[in-house]
Amino acid sequence: MTATEVKSLLSHATNERGVAVFEPPSAFEEFYGRVRNLEDRILTDDQVRALPDGTGLWNATEWHIRGASAKRLRVALDERGKTLNILEVGCGNGWLSALLHRAGHTVVGIDAFTAELQQAARVFDGPLFARADLFRSPLPEGRFDVVLFAASFQYFPDAAATIDRSRELLAPQGRIHVLDTVLYPDAHEARSAMDRSDRYYNELGVPEMAGNYHAHTLSSLEKLGGMQVLSTPQKFSRLRTALGMPASPFTHIRFSR
């Protein structure tokens, strides 16, 4: 699928400030936007343009970790040895979509949060951005070499259905990447994480968001078949943190079609 073909597919949607609109605003968008503002995660255009360099941001350590994840992803994609058609699900402000576009790939980034999508379209040339839903929107099936979830898989309640739908979108030999999301070792740890999230969002003043956060286990994803672990949480994370060294809590996994 060429960039021209992608543009043709998106041309049937309404365009709002550079964003193709396939879905109306959602309740999730409202809650998510409130959380992003309260957490001071809405960045200026210049800050977005610099990502994943988060120097000077309150969560610079997090961006250091995500920068390392992006490098690992680039290496995994380079193994394919060609220009790839990539769908990033939950692209946010578009920094990773833009990074992959600069690496020579054709990238479509979808999200539910209009403000950041419009910022992405304003800041970055190349990727195509759309307010779209993975399940409902008319995304082309069998055409993407990569379906990517970076810090977004936790917003999908049904992991199996999400992977199944992503596989429908993959071209032959396509791959799904899930990274920058915590995948828990067992159901007990996942329930504990859900309880922590419930308390956190209630204390933040956006209790509705708790129902939109979902903790998934690595074992439940393994049962779906075709999964490979590319990176696991770093060992001795408490010691690394105490020494001022970034310690990633994330697992990076890849699924075959």
Backbone as a ProteinNet text record, in pm:
[ID]
protein_1_A
[PRIMARY]
MTATEVKSLLSHATNERGVAVFEPPSAFEEFYGRVRNLEDRILTDDQVRALPDGTGLWNATEWHIRGASAKRLRVALDERGKTLNILEVGCGNGWLSALLHRAGHTVVGIDAFTAELQQAARVFDGPLFARADLFRSPLPEGRFDVVLFAASFQYFPDAAATIDRSRELLAPQGRIHVLDTVLYPDAHEARSAMDRSDRYYNELGVPEMAGNYHAHTLSSLEKLGGMQVLSTPQKFSRLRTALGMPASPFTHIRFSR
[TERTIARY]
84.9	0	88.3	72.6	153	92	172	121.5	1.9	6	-104.8	-232.1	-218	-334.2	-390.8	-303	-348.6	-426.5	-371.9	-439.9	-576.2	-584.7	-711.9	-814	-769.3	-859.8	-912	-823	-861.9	-936.5	-930.7	-994.7	-1146	-1201.4	-1346.3	-1397	-1306.4	-1345	-1345.5	-1419.7	-1413.8	-1275.6	-1223.1	-1092	-1108.4	-1053.8	-1058.1	-915.7	-865.3	-731.4	-625.3	-634.5	-534.4	-559.2	-670.9	-702.9	-825.1	-812.7	-926.9	-1018.2	-1146.4	-1239.8	-1335.8	-1321.1	-1409.3	-1510.5	-1482.6	-1567.5	-1604	-1724.6	-1761.2	-1682	-1676.7	-1610.1	-1671.3	-1586.6	-1631.9	-1623.8	-1694.3	-1683.4	-1541.1	-1476.6	-1338.1	-1249.5	-1270.5	-1188.9	-1199.9	-1319	-1337.8	-1262	-1278.3	-1211.6	-1060.2	-1016.3	-873.2	-808.9	-876	-823.7	-810.7	-907.1	-898.7	-780.7	-758.9	-645.8	-513.8	-502.4	-378.6	-345	-445.9	-422.6	-382.8	-452	-421.9	-283.8	-239.6	-107.9	3.9	-32.6	64.6	136.2	56.8	113.1	81.2	12.4	-11.4	110.5	179.5	306.5	291	388.4	392.4	437.3	416.4	459.4	609.3	686.7	832.1	871.8	803.4	833.2	797.9	685.1	645.1	745	788.5	882.2	1013.9	1051.9	1179.1	1171	1052.2	1037.5	1102.3	1158.1	1148.8	1250.1	1315.1	1401.5	1312.7	1301.1	1215.5	1292.3	1409.8	1492.5	1412.5	1411.1	1340.4	1197.4	1141.6	1005.8	1006.6	893	886.3	903.2	866.9	877.8	988.2	1100.5	1212.3	1260.5	1257.5	1300.8	1211.1	1081	986.4	1018.9	1054	1084.8	1216.7	1308.7	1432.6	1401.3	1311.8	1273	1201	1110.5	1035.7	1125	1226.1	1322.9	1396.7	1433.2	1500.4	1406.3	1278.5	1179.8	1168.9	1168.8	1158.2	1278.4	1397.9	1516.8	1504.5	1455.5	1438.5	1337.1	1230.1	1130.1	1191.3	1270.4	1335.5	1422.2	1496.6	1581.9	1496.2	1385	1297.3	1236.7	1200.1	1141.7	1247.2	1367.9	1475.2	1507.2	1477.4	1501.7	1417.7	1305.9	1221.4	1285.2	1374.4	1451.6	1374	1263.7	1188.2	1105.9	1050.6	957.6	826.8	778.6	661.3	541.1	422.3	297.4	260	256.6	240	113.3	35.4	-78.5	-42.7	-32.8	-10.8	-144.1	-183.4	-310.6	-286.6	-349	-325.1	-199.8	-191	-67.3	-46.8	-151.5	-137	-88.7	16.9	68.2	158.2	170.5	230.4	381.2	448.7	595.8	654	594.9	649.7	613.3	492.4	454.7	551.5	587.2	679.3	818.8	864.3	995.6	1001.7	894.7	892.1	880.3	808.4	801.5	939.2	1013.7	1147.3	1240.8	1207.4	1286.1	1248.4	1151.5	1117.4	988.2	912.8	789.4	667.2	562.1	433	351.7	309	248.8	113.4	15.3	-114.8	-127.1	-153.2	-171.4	-316.1	-377.2	-516.1	-523.4	-621.4	-639.8	-781.8	-822.4	-953.2	-944.3	-823.7	-806.1	-774.7	-876.6	-867.3	-757.1	-743.5	-647.4	-505.4	-466.6	-330.8	-316.8	-420.4	-415.2	-393.1	-464	-448	-309.3	-257.4	-120.6	-22.5	-43.8	43.5	42.9	-76.1	-86.9	-19.9	-23.9	35.9	187.9	239.7	383.5	459.9	399	473.6	417.8	506	471.2	502	416.7	445.9	343.2	334.7	233	92.7	-3.1	-142.6	-212.5	-289.8	-351.2	-503.2	-568.2	-712.8	-773.8	-889	-968.8	-1052.6	-1009.2	-1067.7	-1067	-1151.6	-1164.4	-1116.3	-1036.2	-978.8	-1086.1	-1199	-1302.1	-1409.6	-1446.3	-1561.1	-1524.9	-1409.9	-1375.7	-1335.2	-1354.3	-1326.9	-1177.8	-1101.5	-958.5	-938.2	-843.2	-824.4	-766.6	-835.8	-790.7	-686.3	-591.2	-489.1	-387.6	-368.9	-283	-165.7	-167.4	-61.3	44.5	170.2	279.4	298.6	261.5	275.9	154.1	98	0.8	68.7	75.1	158.6	74.8	99	40	155	177	282.9	217.7	220.3	156.9	6.9	-55.7	-199.4	-278.5	-210.1	-283.3	-370	-332.3	-406.3	-544.5	-573.4	-704.9	-805.2	-763.9	-851.9	-894	-1024.8	-1069.6	-1048.7	-1058.7	-1051.7	-924.2	-822.2	-693	-703.5	-777.2	-788.4	-857.6	-967.8	-1039.8	-954	-872.9	-787	-679	-618.5	-517.5	-581.9	-699.2	-767.9	-800.7	-852	-885.5	-758.8	-651.9	-526.1	-475.2	-492	-447.5	-527.2	-654.5	-734.1	-677.2	-612.8	-559.4	-421.6	-357.1	-220.8	-213.5	-110.5	-74.5	-5.2	10.1	88.5	226.8	271.6	398.8	396.3	277.7	266.7	288.9	315	343.1	268.7	234.5	176.9	281.7	304.9	397.1	319.8	342.5	286.1	403.2	418.1	529.1	485.7	570.4	545.9	415.2	377.5	262.9	307.5	266	298.3	208.9	269.9	197.2	229.4	127.1	145	169.2	243	280	163.8	62.2	-49.9	-173.9	-286.6	-415.2	-416.7	-349	-345.3	-279.6	-164.8	-95.7	-180.4	-252.2	-337.9	-452	-512.9	-621.2	-568.6	-451	-391.1	-366.9	-322.6	-299.8	-430.7	-536.2	-666.4	-714.8	-692.2	-731.5	-653.2	-523.1	-441.7	-490.6	-525.5	-574.2	-705.9	-792.8	-921.3	-899.6	-810.1	-780.9	-718.5	-627.2	-555.9	-652.7	-739.2	-829	-934.3	-973.9	-1066.3	-999.4	-876.4	-803.3	-774.6	-755.9	-728.8	-853.3	-969.8	-1095.6	-1160.2	-1111.6	-1170.9	-1200.8	-1295.3	-1320.5	-1367.2	-1427.7	-1477.2	-1364	-1243.7	-1132.2	-1091.7	-1122.9	-1083.7	-1142.4	-1263	-1326.5	-1268.7	-1177.2	-1114.2	-969.7	-925	-789	-799.2	-721.7	-733	-594	-577.9	-449.9	-452.2	-358.7	-351.6	-230.8	-244.4	-134.5	-59.9	67.8	149.4	100.6	59.2	15.4	-110.8	-202.1	-324.7	-293.2	-192.1	-152.6	-77.5	0.4	72.6	-23.7	-142.3	-241	-296.3	-276.8	-330.7	-246.7	-125.7	-39.8	37.3	149.8	230.5	299.1	322.7	380.1	527.2	604.3	746.6	775.5	851	889.8	1021.4	1020.5	1141	1215.5	1143.9	1207.8	1119.3	1181.5	1109.6	1149.6	1071.9	1109.8	1251	1323.1	1461.3	1470.4	1565.9	1586.9	1649.4	1631.4	1689.2	1640.6	1510.8	1458.5	1466.2	1443.7	1450.6	1592.4	1690.1	1829.1	1866.1	1823.9	1853.7	1791.5	1667	1600	1673.2	1714.9	1786.6	1917.8	1978	2104.6	2083.8	1956.2	1927	1932.9	1920.5	1926	1784.8	1746.2	1612.4	1593.3	1477.1	1445.1	1308.9	1306.4	1180.9	1092.9	963.5	869.3	795.1	830.8	751.4	801.3	706.8	737.5	705.4	794.5	772.4	747.5	629	595.7	558.2	573.1	541.8	459.5	352.6	269	283.6	286	279.5	134.1	114.2	-22.2	-89.2
-119.2	0	124.1	206.5	326.2	439.1	544.2	661.1	721	717.1	769.3	689.5	556.5	471.2	498.2	520.7	551.6	682.2	783.3	912.5	898.5	814.2	792.4	730.3	634	570.7	671	759.2	855.2	974.1	991.5	1107.8	1102.4	985.6	972.7	1023.3	1052.3	1103.2	1255.3	1312.2	1455.9	1491.1	1605.3	1647.7	1768.6	1755.7	1864.3	1898.1	2010.3	2057.3	1950.5	1888.1	1790.9	1649.1	1626.3	1494.3	1437.1	1315.9	1246.8	1198.3	1228.9	1198.4	1088.8	971.3	858.3	835.3	888.9	863	994.9	1001.8	1121.3	1124.4	1240.1	1246.3	1145.4	1087.3	982.5	1028.6	956.5	984.1	958.5	855.8	827.2	947.7	1013.5	1130.1	1236.9	1261.1	1362.5	1327	1202	1160.6	1158.3	1105.6	1094.8	1233	1325.2	1460.7	1527.3	1507.3	1563.9	1506.7	1376.1	1313.4	1366.8	1377.4	1427.6	1567.4	1650.9	1786	1784.7	1706.5	1701	1642.8	1551.9	1491.4	1574.4	1686.9	1774.3	1700.8	1628.6	1554.7	1619.9	1731.7	1804.7	1893.2	1869.2	1934.7	2044	2133	2233.3	2168	2238.2	2185.1	2158	2248.6	2230	2108.6	2086.1	1969.2	1840.1	1838.4	1719.8	1693.6	1799.9	1786.7	1723.1	1745.6	1694.7	1549.7	1496.5	1361.7	1257	1150.1	1109	1173.8	1279.4	1354.5	1436.8	1390.8	1458.6	1544.2	1589.9	1673	1794.1	1812.7	1925.4	1895.9	1783.8	1747.3	1678.4	1687.1	1625.9	1474.7	1414.1	1268.4	1232.3	1301.9	1278.2	1133.8	1071.8	932.1	839.9	865.9	787.9	800.8	921.1	940.5	875.6	867.9	794.8	647.6	591.7	451.8	432.1	523.8	510.5	531.4	615	630.8	501.5	430.2	301.1	199.4	203.3	114	141.3	269.8	306.9	256.2	262.6	210.7	60.4	-11.5	-156.8	-188.4	-110.5	-129.4	-107.2	-1.9	26.6	-90.7	-148.7	-262.8	-379.6	-405.7	-516.5	-492.3	-368.9	-338.6	-343.2	-302	-304.2	-445.6	-543.7	-683.4	-724.6	-652.4	-685.7	-641.9	-542.6	-502.3	-433.4	-365.8	-295.3	-184.3	-100.3	1.9	-65.7	-33.5	-101.3	-7.7	-67.2	4.1	-19.8	86.1	74.3	145.6	78.5	139.6	152	275.5	294	322.4	233.9	245.5	316.2	433	513	596.4	669.7	740.4	868.6	919.3	1039.8	1158.2	1223.2	1342.6	1310.3	1183.5	1145.4	1133	1144.4	1146.1	1015.3	900.3	773	748.9	784.7	774.9	855.3	975.1	1060.3	999.7	942.3	878.2	765	685.5	573.5	621.9	730.8	789.1	836.8	899.3	946.6	830.4	711.6	591.9	532.2	593.8	550.4	473	457.9	379.5	466.9	404.2	470.2	445.7	551.9	538.5	607.7	535.3	591	581.9	695.6	697.8	726.3	640.6	663.2	679.9	755.7	781.6	833.3	845.3	901.2	1045.2	1093.1	1223.4	1329.1	1406.7	1499.7	1603.2	1660.8	1769.5	1726.4	1607.6	1561.5	1518.4	1462.6	1428.2	1553.9	1659.9	1783.9	1843	1827.1	1871.8	1790.1	1659	1572.5	1615.2	1641.6	1682.9	1818	1903	2036.3	2030.7	1943.1	1939.5	1853.8	1744.1	1646.3	1633.8	1643.4	1614.7	1467.3	1404.5	1267.4	1166.4	1136.9	1041.5	1097.3	1010	1049.2	1016	1109.6	1093.8	1094.2	1007.4	994.4	970	1032.7	994.9	875.8	760.5	636.1	532.9	432.8	323.6	194.4	119.2	-3.9	-99.1	-107.3	-205.8	-150.5	-24.6	27.6	96.3	158.3	239.9	153	204	124.8	118.9	55.7	39.5	-74.1	-57.9	-159.8	-289.4	-398.5	-528	-589.1	-659.9	-729.4	-639.9	-517.2	-422.1	-369.6	-388.8	-332.4	-438.1	-398.8	-487.9	-490.9	-382.9	-371.4	-301.9	-359.3	-289.6	-270.3	-146.7	-108.7	-49.2	-98.8	-41.9	1.3	131	182.7	264.7	211.9	277.1	294.3	200.2	213.6	84.7	-28.7	-156.5	-166.3	-95.1	-102	-38.4	32.7	95.4	5.3	-115.5	-210.5	-318.6	-335.2	-428.4	-575.6	-610.4	-751.7	-772.1	-828	-844.5	-937.9	-1048.2	-1145.4	-1084.2	-1012.3	-949.6	-843.7	-774.3	-669.5	-729.2	-838.1	-904	-966.3	-1027.1	-1086.9	-981.2	-867.5	-760.3	-708.1	-694.1	-646.9	-744.3	-872.8	-972.7	-962.1	-922.9	-904.3	-792.6	-695.4	-581.1	-608.7	-717.2	-745.5	-804.5	-761.8	-825	-958.1	-1045	-1167.2	-1132.6	-1209.8	-1188.5	-1065.3	-1010.7	-893.9	-927.5	-824.7	-841.9	-737.5	-775.5	-684.1	-661.2	-536.1	-502.9	-435.7	-482.4	-421	-383.5	-255.3	-209.1	-91.4	-56.6	55.4	39.7	-83.9	-117	-223.3	-209.7	-311.1	-432.5	-549.2	-675.3	-754.1	-791.4	-845.4	-996	-1046.6	-1189.1	-1283.7	-1236.6	-1325.3	-1242.1	-1312.2	-1244.8	-1165.5	-1215.8	-1144.6	-1008.1	-1004.1	-877.2	-783.6	-840.1	-757.8	-696.3	-774.4	-720.5	-611	-631.5	-529.4	-400.2	-413.9	-296.7	-223.7	-299	-237.8	-162.7	-219.9	-153.2	-23.1	-27.2	94.3	201.2	158.5	253.9	316	235.7	285.8	393.4	366	465.8	590.6	570.5	683.6	777.9	723.1	807.7	872.8	806	868.9	986.8	968.5	1076.9	1190.7	1158.2	1259.7	1341.1	1283.9	1353	1314.2	1204.8	1155	1005.7	972.6	830.3	751.5	821.1	752	685.6	738.2	684.6	545.7	512.8	381.7	268.3	286.9	184	171.8	262.1	258.6	212.2	169.5	116.8	-31.7	-112.8	-258.3	-319.9	-401.4	-467.5	-606.3	-632.9	-761.1	-841.1	-972.5	-1059.3	-1114	-1136.7	-1193.3	-1333.9	-1411	-1548.6	-1552.7	-1456.5	-1455.4	-1424.1	-1342.6	-1310	-1426.3	-1498.1	-1613.6	-1717.9	-1729.3	-1828.5	-1799.5	-1676.7	-1640.7	-1696.5	-1743.7	-1805.4	-1704.5	-1749.7	-1667.1	-1550.5	-1560.2	-1448.4	-1471.1	-1364.7	-1366.5	-1249.2	-1273.7	-1167.7	-1106.9	-976.9	-907.6	-840.4	-804.7	-740.7	-757.6	-778	-792.5	-680.3	-657.9	-553.9	-577	-467.7	-479.5	-530.8	-621	-674.8	-568.7	-591.2	-500.9	-357.3	-343	-210.4	-116.8	-169.5	-82.5	-31.4	-119.7	-77.5	24.1	-0.1	92.7	229.5	227.7	354.3	427.4	353.8	414.9	477	419	470	577.8	614.1	716.8	667.3	534.7	475.8	437.5	470.4	433	281.5	237.7	94.6	75.3	8.5	-8.2	-114.7	-83.3	-183.1	-255.2	-224.3	-267.8	-398	-470.4	-586.9	-553.9	-588.7	-568	-705.2	-723.4	-850.5	-829.5	-936.5	-931.7	-1055	-1032.9	-1142.5	-1156.2	-1279.9	-1305.1	-1307.4	-1301.4	-1302.7	-1438.2
0	0	0	-100.4	-111.2	-29.9	-8.6	63	-11.4	-145	-224.9	-201.1	-191.4	-164.7	-26.4	71	206.3	206.9	140	133.2	66.9	-34.6	-103	-9.1	71.4	167	269.1	315.7	418.2	359.9	229	167.7	178.5	205.1	217.9	352.5	443.6	575.6	575.7	670.5	693.3	747.3	705.3	752.4	844	964.6	1061.3	1104.7	1056.3	1092.1	1067.9	952.2	912.4	959.4	1029.7	1084	1012.8	960.6	901.3	1013.4	1003.3	1112.2	1067.8	1128.8	1101.4	1212.8	1331.6	1447.1	1514.7	1575	1652.7	1782.9	1848.4	1978.8	2075.4	2159.3	2251.3	2396.4	2482.8	2626.8	2674.2	2618.6	2654.4	2627.3	2514.1	2480.1	2587.7	2636.4	2740.2	2867.1	2914.6	3039	3021.3	2908.8	2882.5	2874	2808.1	2797.7	2933.6	3019.7	3154.7	3230.5	3217.7	3286	3230.9	3100.2	3039.4	3090.2	3102.9	3153.4	3300.1	3380.8	3524.3	3550.8	3465.4	3481.3	3415.6	3358.6	3291.6	3178.7	3098.2	2985.6	2849.7	2851.2	2727.2	2702.2	2592.7	2564.9	2459.5	2457.6	2351.8	2221.4	2110.7	1980.9	1980.1	2036.5	2037.9	2121.2	2232.9	2316.4	2242.8	2174.1	2096.8	1985.2	1920.3	1808.6	1853.1	1979.5	2031.4	2078.6	2099.4	2155.4	2065.1	2123.3	2264.1	2358.7	2315.4	2406.1	2498.5	2621.9	2718.6	2816.6	2778.5	2866	2914.6	3046.6	3104.5	3143.6	3097.3	3135.2	3271.5	3342.7	3475.8	3468.7	3354.7	3337.4	3238	3248.5	3156	3160.7	3280.1	3291.7	3209.3	3215	3135.2	2986.3	2943	2801.4	2763.6	2858.3	2832.3	2804.1	2883.5	2866.6	2733.5	2701.3	2576.9	2454.1	2469.7	2360.7	2333.3	2441.1	2424.4	2359.6	2395.8	2333.3	2184.2	2148.9	2007.6	1928	1988.1	1920.6	1899	1999.4	1985.6	1876.2	1871.2	1766.4	1629.9	1616.4	1488.1	1443.6	1535.6	1501.7	1452.7	1523.2	1484.9	1346.9	1317.8	1187.2	1077	1109.2	1008.6	963.4	1048.3	1010.7	890	868.2	753.4	621.9	629	512.6	403	437.2	334.2	399.6	313.9	361.2	401.3	518.1	572.5	580.4	569.9	595.7	741.4	820.5	965	1009.6	1092.8	1161.4	1308.6	1359.4	1502.8	1569.5	1660	1730.4	1864.1	1879.6	1998.2	1982.9	1871.9	1837.2	1917	1983.7	2063.9	1983.3	2031.6	1963.4	1844	1810.2	1683.3	1677.4	1792.3	1787	1731.9	1770.3	1723.4	1577.2	1539	1397.6	1311.8	1360	1285.1	1278.8	1388.9	1390.9	1288.9	1282.1	1188.2	1043.6	1024.1	889.8	844.3	934.8	898.6	866.8	917.7	886.8	752.3	684	549.1	535.8	645.1	641.9	612	562.3	544.1	670.5	736.7	869	875.8	929.9	965	1116.3	1180.6	1324.9	1358.5	1442.3	1483.1	1633.7	1676.4	1818.5	1837.7	1965.3	1996.5	2043	2073.9	2137.9	2032.3	1998.4	1886.3	1904	2022.1	2043.2	2009.1	2054.3	2025.1	1879.9	1820.7	1678.9	1594.2	1626.9	1551.3	1573.5	1695.2	1720	1635.4	1630.5	1550.4	1403.7	1350.2	1210.2	1187.3	1286.6	1275.6	1284.6	1370.6	1399	1299.1	1254.1	1174.1	1032.7	935.7	796.4	768.4	691.8	649.6	694.7	825.1	869	844.4	831.7	819.5	950.1	1002.5	1133.6	1121.1	1199.7	1191.2	1328.9	1351.7	1469.9	1426.9	1471.3	1423.5	1534.8	1517.5	1613.6	1548.8	1622.2	1568	1517.4	1586.6	1554.1	1460.2	1476.4	1402	1270.6	1264.4	1148.3	1029.1	906.5	785.4	751.5	837.8	812.5	711.8	621.5	516.6	572.8	550.6	601.8	508.4	569.9	493.1	426.3	475.8	404.9	487.6	618.3	701.9	734.7	719.9	758.4	909.5	974.4	1120	1177.3	1283.4	1368.1	1502.5	1546.1	1660.1	1772.4	1894.1	2015.3	2105.5	2118	2205	2316.2	2437.7	2553.3	2532.6	2462.2	2435.8	2457.5	2469.2	2475.5	2601.4	2706.9	2832	2823.1	2716.9	2702.9	2629.8	2595.9	2528.9	2628.3	2650.5	2754.4	2721.3	2595.1	2554.1	2472.9	2537.4	2469.9	2350	2365.7	2256.4	2135.6	2158.6	2047.5	1979.5	2057.8	2001.8	1912	1956.8	1873.1	1749.8	1767.1	1652.1	1546.7	1590.7	1496.5	1427.7	1502.7	1444.6	1339.3	1364.8	1266.6	1137.1	1146.5	1025.4	937.2	999.7	926.5	865.8	910.2	866.9	727.2	656.3	529.7	559.5	459.9	482	537.4	632.6	701.8	792.4	816	902.3	1048.9	1127.4	1269.9	1353	1475.1	1574	1681.8	1717.5	1825.9	1938.9	2060.5	2180.7	2270.8	2299.7	2382.6	2468.7	2564.9	2656	2733.5	2759.2	2843.5	2943.1	3068.7	3168.1	3145.2	3131.7	3122.8	3249.1	3322.4	3457.3	3454.4	3554.1	3552.1	3581.2	3652.3	3685	3714.8	3732.7	3753.9	3884.5	3986	4114.3	4098.3	4029.2	4006.5	3919.5	3824.7	3739.2	3819.9	3907.8	3991.9	4083.5	4139.3	4225.5	4147.2	4023.1	3938.8	3910.3	3886	3862.2	3985.8	4102.4	4227.1	4245	4215.2	4226.3	4128.7	4008.2	3908.8	3952.4	4010.9	4059.4	4165.4	4259.2	4362.9	4302.9	4209.3	4149.4	4077.1	3991.7	3914.2	4002.3	4107.7	4202.8	4272.7	4316.5	4382.1	4285.1	4157.2	4056	4022.7	4053.8	4025.7	3894.9	3833	3708.4	3727.2	3815.3	3844.6	3722.5	3625.5	3506.2	3427.6	3442.2	3364	3411.3	3536.6	3589.6	3506.3	3455.6	3375.5	3235.5	3199.8	3067.9	3072.9	3190.6	3206.2	3236.5	3165.9	3178.2	3192.5	3294.1	3320.5	3257.4	3168.5	3099.2	3147.4	3144.5	3187	3065.4	3083.9	2977.1	2941.5	3042.4	3017.2	2931.4	2951.1	2870.5	2724.9	2701	2564.2	2499.5	2577.2	2524.6	2468.1	2530	2486.4	2346.8	2298.8	2168.5	2053.9	2085.1	1984.8	1901.2	1849.3	1760.7	1828.6	1960.1	2034.4	2063.2	2052	2085.9	2177.8	2284.8	2377.9	2330.7	2305.2	2260.2	2375.2	2480.3	2595.6	2717.3	2832.2	2958.7	3053.4	3161	3257.8	3310.2	3330.2	3373.1	3516.7	3539.1	3672.7	3763.4	3892.3	3992.2	3972	3938.1	3907.1	4026.7	4147.8	4265.7	4287.8	4267.5	4283.2	4176.8	4053.5	3945.2	3973.5	4022.3	4053.9	4165	4268	4379.7	4334.3	4231.5	4178.8	4071.9	4050.7	3951.3	3809.2	3789.1	3655.5	3610.7	3488.5	3441.5	3440.8	3484.8	3485.8	3420.8	3309.3	3236.8	3301.5	3324.4	3375.3	3263	3137.3	3023.9	2962	2901.6	2819.8	2675	2584.1	2441.2	2378.6	2320.4	2258.9	2112.5	2035.8	1893.2	1857.3	1779.6	1731.6	1580.5	1535.4	1392	1348.9	1219.5	1165.1	1188.8
[MASK]
+++++++++++++++++++++++++++++++++++++++++++++++++++++++++++++++++++++++++++++++++++++++++++++++++++++++++++++++++++++++++++++++++++++++++++++++++++++++++++++++++++++++++++++++++++++++++++++++++++++++++++++++++++++++++++++++++++++++++++++++++++++++++++++++++

